[in-house]
């Protein structure tokens, strides 16, 4: 029975220690104690409690310690009123500034120059090694330092096959970047390589969205840069260039057109085989961004070659998606059935699956001047601000929690989750 006594003794010891810590740091004030304790929370090196603070379960949130107590502590969407304190939330970190805050809180010109050079070095590190070890494959596999194309042995590997189409993806994707970095000679060399080596007559099944933004967009951009009479990067015209990149873009777009056929809604299939059209086993579900982010490239192509077909099918898809928005909230869902028009995923947000839909509405208006695009963007933006944006009105001051764009049910506007993915980072730039 000795072991039982030892176990009971350890349990009582742990309980006594927990009570001491609880009294000192947790419930002390509510039991009549008032300890002037300065407690540092080392995880973020932030001073959570100041001398004389009375910490309790209802007043120990960082927002309440910064702005004081609220009449309605459960409310998270408080707006800034005339009598609201104008204390920036940044003041909460004044006593706990760490090396990163001191290093990155300003961005002087010398640092900008240094970072620009570092970005340029990073680009050439990737580009040079791709050309050395991977070209003409789609991309460089950094693990084995070899080129990589579609996963032909596993067609269901969409993480690879949606993007890689056996058409020297990385080279095409970097054409305009070479020119932006001022490397005209390498730009000319890359253009000639694309013209001489790339063909889209391949038995490759690719995602329409990825092929559009990365291949079609790059070919059109490089063509415009070569032929633009205004020469935004200087005279970079290429001798004997005969619109080959534009012809290649046209060829690729024609191979993507079958995705828009045989759908009851006009919303395209998500994938297409460049040689055979839509695969027989293709799914009938696509995301809003994938189907609604084609208008910029397709629209520019139509205007360059004088064929309205491409802009028409892309615009029809946008209109179809727009017609499916909620009558109550004005929001769209994330995944839709292209045959029935029923929403498969009713989550509405700003991240993956929806992000570029909003971006393309505004860009299309800027490029083409169609008022319809601006009306859709304005209505979508208003619905986003009403139903997705939570927290106080101002970013750095006022009562309530800092603003956050959440994911909600498209029909009710009720929060489904509050996670943020990297693709949501585009939204401040759009605003």
N, C-alpha and C positions, 0 to 999 in steps of 0.2 A: 504493500500500500504506500510505500515511500514515494514512488513515482507520481502517485496522484497528488500527494502533498506538494511536490515540486511544481507540478502543472498549475495547481490552484494558486500557489504563491506567485508564479509568473503572471498569471491572469490578473490577480489583485494588484501586482506591481504596475502592470501596463495600464489598468484602469485608473490607478492613482495618478500616474504620469499624465494620462489623457485629461483628467480633471484639472490638474494644475495648468496645463497648456490652454485648456478651454477657458478657465477663469481668467488667465492672463491676457489672452489674445482674442477671445471670442465673446463670451457672454458676461464678462466682468462688469461692464457698465450697467447692464440691465439688472444685475443683482446688487447694485449699489456701490460697486467699485469703480474707481476712476484712475487708471494707471497712465501716467504720462510717458508712454513707451514709443520709442522711435524704431519702427520695424521695417527693415529693408528686404524687399522681395527680389532675390538675386537672379531669377530667371530672365528678366529684362532689365535688371539693374535700375529699377524704378522705385522711388520712394513712395510707398503706398500710404503710410500714415504719418502725419505730422504731430509734433508735440501737442498734447492737449486734446487730440481728436477723440471723440467718443465713438469707437467702432461698434457697430451692431449689424446684425444680419440684414437690416433694411437700409443701411447707409454706407455700406462698404464697396459699392460699385464705383469704378473709376470716374464715371460720368457725374455721379452725385458728389463725389469729393471735389471735382473740378468746379461744378456750377452750383453746389449747394443743394439742399433738399428741395423737392418739388411738391406742390400740392397734390399731384397725382403721380406717385412714383412708378406706377405701372404703365404709364403712358410713354410710348417710345417715339411718337411722331410730333412732338411739340414744335410749334413754330415760334419764330422770334417775334416777340411783342415789343411795344415801346418801352416797357419797363424791364425787359430781359437784360441780364448782365451781359456785357460785351467782352467777356474774358475769353480769350482764345484757348482752345483745348491744348495748344502747344505749350501753354504755361505749366501744364501738369508735368512736363518732362524737363523743366528748366533745371531742377536740382539733380537730375539724373542723366544729363547729357553724356553719351558715351563716345567712343572714338569714331563711330560711323556717323553720328550726328554732326560732330565737329568737322569731319572730313567731307561730307556730302551735302551739308545744308546750304552751301553756295556753289556756284558753277562759274568761276572766273574764266576769262578768255584764254589764259594759258592752259587751263585744264581742258577746255573745249578743244583746243588744238591737239593736245596730247591724246584725248579720247578719240578724236577724228582719225589720227594716225594709227591708233590701236585698232580701230574698226577696219581701217583699210588693210592693215597687216592680217587681221583675222580673215577677211575676205580672200586675200591672195593665198593664205595658208590652205583654205578649203579648195579654192579654184585650182591652184597649181597642182595640188595632190590629186584632185579629180582628173585633171588632164593627164597627169603622169601615170596614174594607176588604174583609172576606171573608164575613161573615154574609150569607145563610144557607148558604154553602158549608161543606164539612167542615173546612177548615183554611186558614190564611193561607200563601201561598207568599211567603217573605220576599224572594226575588230580584226578582220583578216587582210585589210588593205587591198581589196580587190573590188572590181566593178560589180554592180548588182542591177538586175532587171526584174521583170515580173516573176513571181513564184509560180512557174508553170506546173510544178508537181503538186501544188496545193491551191487550186483556184479559189477556195474559200478564204484564203489569207488576204482579206480585203485591206488590211493595214498597209500591205505592200502593193497589191494589185490595183487598188483604186488610184494610186498615184503613178506608179511606174508602168510605162506603156511600150518599152523597148524603142524609144525615140530620143535618146540622148537628152533626157529631161534637164539635167543640171546645166548643160551647155546652153540650151535655149533659154532657160530660166535666168541666166546671168547676162544675157546680151545687153540689156539697157543699163545694168549695173556697171559694166565695164566702161560704158561711155560716161556715165555720171561720175565715175572716178577719174575721168580724163584720159583713159588709156585707149586712144583712137586706134592705134595700130593693132592692139589685141582684139578690139571690137571688130575691126575689119576682118581679121583672121578668123574669129569665131563665126561671123556671118558667112564667110566662104565655106567653112566647115559644115555649118548647118545646111547650106544650099547643096553641097556636094555629097553629104553622107546621110541625111535624115530623110526617111520616107514614112508615111502614115499608112501604107498598105500592109498592115501587120495584123496577125491574128491575135490581137490583144484586147481584152475587155477592161475598160477603164471607167472611172467615174466621170460623168459629164462635167460636174462642177470643177474637179481638179484639172481636167484637160483644158477646160475653158480658161480658168484664171492663170494657169501656169504656162501652158503651151500657146493657146490662141492669143492670150493677152500679150505674151512676150514677143511673139512674131509680129503682131500688129504694132506694138510699141517700137520695136527695132526698125520696122519699115517706115513708120512716121518720122523717126529720128533721122533716118537716111535721106528722106525726101522732103522734109519740112523746109520750105524756102526761107523761113525766119531764122533757121540755124540756131536754136537755143543753146547748143553746146559748141558753136562754131561750125564751120563748113566741114562736115564729116561725111560728105557724099562719097560713094564708092564707085570707082570707074567700072563701067560695064554692068552696073547693077540694073536689072531689068524687072524690078518688082517681084523677084522670086519669092521673097518672104511673104508678100501679100497673097501670091498664088498658093503657097503652102498653107497659109491661114484659111483661105477659102476651101482648100481640099479637106482640111481637118474639120471645118464647120459642117461641110456636107456630110461627112462621116458621122457627125454627132446628131444630125437631123432626125434619124430614125427614132431617137429617144422621145421625140415629140409626137410620134404617130401612134395611133391605136390607143390613145388614152381618152377616157370619157370626159375628163375635166380639162384637158389641154396642159396639165402639169406633166412634165417629162419624166420618163423612167430615170432612175438614178445612174444606171450603167448602160454602156453600149459597147459592142465589139466593133473595132474600127474596120473590120473587113466584112462582117456578117450581119451587123445591125444588132438589135436588142436580143440578148440571149433568151432561149425558150424558157429557162428556169428563172428569169428575172423577177425580183420581188416587186410588188405594187406599192411599196411604201417609200417615201422620200422625205427629207427634212426641208423645212421652209427656206433655209439659206441655200441649200443645194439647188433647189428648183427656182428660187427667186433672185439668184445672183448671176444672171447670164446677160442681162440687158446691156451693160456697158460694152462688153466685147462684141456681142452680136450686133448691137446697134452701130458701133463704129464700123464694123466690117460691112454692114449693109450700105452705109453711106460712102465707104471707100470704093466699093465695086458696083454701086448702083443697083443692088438687088435687095428689095425690102423684105424678102422671105425671112432672113435671120432675125432681124429686129422684130418682125411680126410674131414669130413663134415665142420669142423670149418675153415680149410684152404680154402676149396672151397668157403665159404662165403666171406672170406677176398679177394680172387682173384676176385670174382664177383663184389664186391664193388670197388676194384681198377680199374677194367675194365671200370667202369662208370665215372671215373674222367674226368674233362674237358681236351680236347685236347689243349686248348689255355693256361690255367693257371696251369694245373696239380692238381687243387683243387677238393675236393669232397664236396657234399652237406650235409645237415643235416638229411633229411628224404627222404626215397626212397620207391617206390612201389615194393614189392618183386616179383610181377608177370610180370610187364611191364618193370621194370628197369628204369622207369622215376623218376626224382627227384621231390618230392612233395615240399620240402623246399630246395631252392637253396642257402641258407645262408651257408657260410663256415667260421668256426672260430675254437677256441680252447676250448670252454666251453661245456656246457651241450649238449649232443647229438653227440659230436664228440671227446671229450677229450681222452678217453681211447683207441680209435682206434690207435692213434699214439703211445701211451704208449705200447700197446701190440705188435706192430710191432717190436719195439726195444727189449722188453723183450723176445719175441719169438726167436729173433736172438741170444740173449745172452744165452738162455736156450738150444736151439736146434741146433744152428750153421748153420741154413739154410740161404744161401746167398741171396735167394729170399726175405726174410724178411728184410734184411738190405738194399737191393736195393730199396725196396718200402719205407722204412723209410727215407732213404737219399733223395729220390726224393720228398717225401712229405714235409720233413723239408726244402728243398730248395724252394719249392713253398710257404711255410708258410713265410719264410724270405723275399721273393720277394713281395708277395701280401698282407700279413696280417700285417707285421711289419711296423709301421709308426713312424716318429720322427727321431731324430739324431742317429748317429751310436753308440756313447758311452752313457752309462746310466747316469753318474754323471758329465759329462763335455762336452764342445763343444757348438756349436750354434744349435738353433732350439729347438723344444719341446722335452721333455723326451720321450723315446720310449714307444710304446703302440701297442698291438696286437688287431686289430679291426676285426669286422665281415664284410665280403664282399660277393658280388655275385660270385659264383663259376666259372661262365663263363666269366665275364668281369673284375673281380677284383675290381669293384667299391664298395666303402663303403656303407653298408646297415645300420649299426649302430655302435656305439662305446662303448656300455655297456659291462661290465665285470661281469661274475658270478663267484661264489666261486670255481666251478670246474676247472676254468682256472688256478688256483693256482698251479696245478701239473707241469706246463710246465717248470719252472726254474729247478726243480729237474730232469726232463727228459733231459734237456740240459746238 
